[in-house]
Amino acid sequence: GVELTDMEELARAGAVGFTDDGNPVATGHLMQMALLYAGQLGLPVMDHCEDHSITHAHSTGSGQGLGVNEGWVASRLGLAGYPSAAEESIVARDIALLELAGGALHIAHLSTAGGIAHVRRAKERGLRVTAEATPHHLTMTEAWVLGEHGRGSPDEALSNDAYETRAKVSPPLRAETDRQALVEALADGTVDAVATDHAPHTFADKAVPFEAATVGLSVLETALGSLMGLVHGGALDLPTLVQRLTAGPASVLGERYADLATLRKGTPADIVLFDPDESWVVDAASFASKGKNTPLDGETLVGRVKLTVAGGEIAFDGLAS
């Protein structure tokens, strides 16, 4: 995030948007220029919102990211925390620059109530801003870093599962108030899409002290089951969830990609068949992904993908089993 790429050349080659993935855009001027040039091409800038001057100041120097929210869990474990302000300050900066430069801005893996408030106000002002949330930020909290599948409390002795590296992710799992705000924002449309932020890692990447562990979870195979918990719990209706998983992500890319999430004749046959009521136990060892790093291993989820069709071809067939 320190210099602009040749956006026009990338657009001609088929790029659908521009991002520096897990790195923020370093300066306001650079983001202003990125929004201006991408806007002229009709493509969004996809934004990892993290103020490195804040998170690096809090870091111990491992180079692997903080991975835990600045809150009671970080204090309980004696870990440096990732402040909400590190996200919220960049969300606010880049929305202000969007208003100045025009274009389209997409906020990736939004995780804080304050960030949501910035996005909501920007939408009310008519700015072209979209946002996504991940399944884990919608369904899990910082308590998962304590182990015990998120069931630990401030008053209990630490379990052998504490410092759960499989729950280390960037941005980190946040407070319950943040999680609830994300769910409400997903329901009312402030958050446009669910994106898995699937980040598989090897066992060796995670079988180290917490501060040295890589950030990221394997999410593809648990996304639907974990999100269906919101539906079964009454926090979200099923049509809204399906929309946020399908048409929502397509809408981030703009009108030219609207057909990606339809079942109209002549559009790509990308279809998922799922049973909303099937109960199953997560077995990370059986994942198709080479990355087995999920804190949900052993959890019972309700709602399971049975068949996927990609481009008219069966990609996964769980009906036979």
C-alpha positions in Angstrom: 0.0 0.0 0.0 2.8 2.5 -0.7 2.5 3.1 -4.5 -0.1 2.8 -7.2 -0.1 0.0 -9.7 -1.1 0.5 -13.4 -4.8 0.3 -12.9 -5.8 0.9 -16.5 -3.6 -2.0 -17.7 -5.0 -4.3 -15.0 -8.5 -3.3 -15.9 -7.8 -4.2 -19.6 -6.5 -7.6 -18.4 -9.8 -8.3 -16.6 -9.3 -6.9 -13.0 -12.6 -6.4 -11.2 -11.3 -4.2 -8.5 -8.1 -3.1 -6.7 -6.8 -4.1 -3.3 -3.6 -4.6 -1.4 -5.2 -7.6 0.4 -4.2 -7.6 4.1 -2.3 -4.3 4.0 -3.8 -0.8 4.3 -3.2 2.0 1.9 -0.3 3.9 3.6 -1.3 7.5 3.1 -4.4 9.6 2.5 -3.0 11.0 -0.7 -2.3 7.6 -2.1 -5.9 6.5 -1.3 -7.3 9.6 -2.8 -5.5 8.9 -6.1 -6.5 5.2 -6.0 -10.1 6.1 -5.6 -9.9 8.7 -8.4 -8.2 6.5 -10.9 -10.3 3.4 -10.1 -13.5 5.5 -10.2 -12.6 6.6 -13.8 -12.4 2.9 -14.7 -15.7 2.1 -12.9 -14.0 -0.3 -10.5 -14.0 -0.4 -6.7 -11.1 0.0 -4.3 -11.3 -2.8 -1.7 -9.9 -1.6 1.6 -8.2 -3.4 4.5 -8.7 -0.7 7.2 -5.8 -0.9 9.7 -3.7 2.0 11.0 -0.2 0.4 11.2 1.1 3.3 13.2 -1.3 2.0 15.9 -1.1 -1.7 15.6 2.7 -1.7 15.0 3.1 0.4 18.1 1.2 -2.2 20.1 3.1 -5.1 18.5 5.8 -7.2 20.2 7.8 -7.4 16.9 6.9 -11.0 15.9 5.8 -9.8 12.5 2.7 -12.0 12.6 0.1 -9.5 13.7 -1.5 -8.9 17.1 -4.5 -11.3 16.5 -6.4 -10.4 19.7 -8.8 -7.6 20.4 -7.7 -4.9 22.9 -10.1 -5.9 25.7 -10.6 -8.2 28.6 -9.2 -11.3 26.9 -5.9 -9.6 25.9 -5.6 -8.3 29.5 -6.4 -11.8 30.9 -3.7 -13.4 28.7 -1.1 -10.7 29.0 -1.1 -10.1 25.3 -0.8 -6.8 23.3 -4.3 -6.0 21.9 -5.4 -4.7 18.5 -7.4 -1.5 19.3 -10.8 -0.9 17.5 -9.5 2.6 16.7 -6.9 1.1 14.4 -9.8 0.0 12.1 -12.2 2.9 12.7 -9.7 5.7 12.0 -8.9 4.3 8.5 -12.6 3.6 7.7 -13.3 7.3 8.6 -10.3 8.6 6.6 -11.1 6.6 3.5 -14.8 7.5 3.5 -13.8 11.2 3.8 -11.5 10.7 0.8 -14.3 8.9 -1.1 -16.4 12.0 -0.7 -13.6 14.1 -2.0 -12.4 11.9 -4.9 -15.5 10.0 -5.9 -15.4 6.4 -7.1 -16.4 3.3 -5.2 -15.0 2.0 -1.9 -15.5 -1.4 -0.4 -14.6 -2.0 3.3 -13.2 -5.5 3.7 -13.8 -7.7 6.9 -15.4 -4.9 8.9 -15.2 -5.9 12.6 -16.1 -3.0 14.9 -19.3 -1.2 15.9 -17.5 2.2 15.3 -16.6 1.2 11.8 -20.2 0.1 11.1 -21.4 3.6 12.2 -19.0 5.3 9.8 -20.3 3.1 6.9 -23.9 3.7 7.8 -23.6 7.4 7.9 -21.7 7.4 4.5 -24.5 5.4 2.9 -27.1 7.8 4.3 -25.1 10.6 2.5 -25.3 8.7 -0.7 -21.7 7.7 -1.0 -20.7 4.6 -3.0 -19.5 2.6 -0.1 -20.0 -1.1 0.5 -18.9 -3.4 3.3 -18.5 -7.0 4.1 -18.3 -9.1 7.3 -16.8 -12.6 7.8 -18.6 -15.6 9.3 -16.3 -15.6 12.2 -16.7 -12.0 13.1 -20.5 -12.5 12.9 -20.6 -15.6 15.1 -17.5 -15.6 17.4 -15.9 -13.2 19.9 -12.6 -12.5 21.5 -13.5 -15.2 24.1 -12.5 -17.9 21.6 -8.9 -16.9 22.1 -9.3 -18.3 25.6 -10.1 -21.7 24.2 -12.9 -23.9 25.3 -14.8 -23.0 22.1 -15.5 -19.5 23.3 -17.1 -20.5 26.6 -14.4 -19.1 28.9 -15.1 -16.2 31.2 -13.0 -13.5 33.0 -13.6 -15.2 36.4 -12.4 -18.7 35.6 -9.0 -20.1 35.7 -7.3 -20.4 32.3 -7.8 -23.7 30.6 -5.2 -25.8 28.7 -6.8 -24.5 25.5 -6.0 -20.8 26.3 -3.9 -18.9 23.7 -5.9 -20.6 21.0 -3.9 -19.8 17.9 -6.6 -21.2 15.6 -8.7 -18.2 16.7 -6.0 -15.7 15.8 -7.2 -13.7 12.8 -6.8 -10.2 11.4 -8.7 -8.1 12.2 -9.2 -10.0 15.5 -12.4 -11.4 16.9 -14.0 -8.5 18.7 -16.2 -7.9 21.7 -19.8 -9.3 21.9 -21.1 -5.7 21.4 -19.2 -5.5 18.1 -20.5 -8.9 17.0 -24.1 -7.9 17.7 -23.6 -4.7 15.8 -22.3 -6.6 12.8 -25.3 -8.9 12.8 -27.7 -6.0 13.0 -25.8 -4.2 10.1 -26.0 -7.4 8.0 -29.7 -7.6 8.6 -30.4 -3.9 7.7 -28.1 -3.8 4.7 -25.4 -1.6 6.1 -23.1 -4.6 5.6 -23.7 -5.7 2.0 -22.0 -9.1 1.8 -20.5 -12.0 3.7 -17.0 -12.9 2.6 -15.2 -15.8 4.2 -11.7 -14.3 4.3 -10.6 -18.0 4.0 -7.0 -18.2 5.1 -5.7 -21.8 5.3 -2.4 -22.4 7.2 -0.4 -25.5 8.0 -0.4 -27.1 11.5 3.2 -25.8 12.0 2.0 -22.2 11.3 -0.3 -22.5 14.3 1.5 -24.9 16.7 3.7 -22.1 18.1 3.3 -19.5 20.8 0.3 -17.2 20.2 2.4 -14.1 19.3 4.4 -16.1 16.7 1.4 -17.8 15.1 0.1 -16.7 11.7 -3.2 -15.0 11.4 -6.2 -16.5 9.6 -8.8 -19.3 9.7 -10.0 -22.0 7.3 -13.6 -20.9 6.8 -15.0 -22.2 3.5 -16.3 -25.5 4.9 -17.8 -24.1 8.0 -19.2 -20.7 6.7 -22.8 -21.8 6.0 -23.2 -23.9 9.1 -21.9 -21.2 11.5 -24.0 -18.5 9.8 -27.1 -20.7 9.9 -26.8 -20.3 13.7 -27.9 -16.7 13.2 -31.0 -17.9 11.3 -31.9 -20.6 13.7 -31.4 -18.2 16.6 -33.8 -15.6 15.0 -31.2 -12.9 14.4 -31.4 -13.1 10.6 -33.9 -14.5 8.2 -32.8 -17.1 5.6 -33.5 -15.1 2.4 -31.4 -12.2 3.8 -28.5 -14.6 4.6 -28.7 -16.1 1.1 -28.7 -12.7 -0.5 -25.7 -11.6 1.5 -23.8 -14.7 0.5 -24.6 -14.4 -3.3 -26.0 -11.2 -4.8 -24.4 -9.2 -2.0 -20.8 -10.0 -3.1 -21.7 -9.6 -6.7 -23.1 -6.1 -6.0 -19.8 -5.0 -4.6 -18.3 -5.4 -8.1 -20.9 -3.3 -9.7 -23.8 -3.7 -12.1 -21.8 -5.4 -14.8 -21.5 -8.5 -12.6 -25.1 -8.6 -11.4 -25.7 -11.8 -13.4 -23.2 -13.7 -11.3 -25.8 -14.2 -8.6 -28.9 -15.1 -10.6 -30.6 -18.2 -11.8 -31.8 -16.7 -15.1 -31.4 -18.6 -18.3 -28.1 -17.9 -20.0 -26.2 -16.9 -16.8 -23.4 -19.0 -15.3 -24.7 -22.0 -13.5 -23.1 -21.4 -10.1 -25.4 -23.2 -7.6 -25.3 -24.3 -4.0 -27.7 -26.9 -2.6 -27.9 -27.0 1.1 -29.9 -28.6 4.0 -30.7 -25.8 6.5 -31.5 -28.3 9.2 -28.9 -30.9 9.0 -26.8 -31.2 12.1 -23.1 -32.2 11.8 -19.9 -32.1 13.7 -17.0 -30.2 12.3 -14.1 -32.5 11.6 -11.1 -30.4 10.5 -9.1 -33.5 9.5 -11.7 -34.3 6.8 -11.6 -30.8 5.2 -11.0 -30.7 1.5 -8.8 -27.7 2.2 -5.2 -28.4 3.0 -5.5 -25.9 5.8 -7.2 -27.5 8.8 -6.9 -24.4 11.1 -10.3 -23.9 12.6 -11.3 -23.4 16.2 -14.6 -24.9 15.3 -13.2 -28.4 15.2 -15.5 -30.6 17.2 -18.4 -28.1 17.2 -21.9 -29.1 16.2 -23.3 -26.9 13.5 -26.8 -26.9 11.9 -27.0 -26.3 8.2 -24.8 -28.1 5.6 -23.8 -27.7 2.0 -24.8 -30.8 0.0 -23.9 -30.0 -3.5 -22.0 -27.2 -5.4 -22.1 -26.5 -9.1 -19.5 -24.1 -10.6 -19.9 -23.1 -14.2 -22.4 -25.9 -14.9 -20.0 -28.6 -13.5 -20.5 -30.4 -10.2 -17.6 -29.3 -8.0 -18.7 -30.9 -4.7 -21.1 -33.8 -4.3 -22.1 -34.5 -0.7 -25.3 -36.2 -1.7 -23.7 -39.5 -2.4 -22.3 -39.7 1.1 
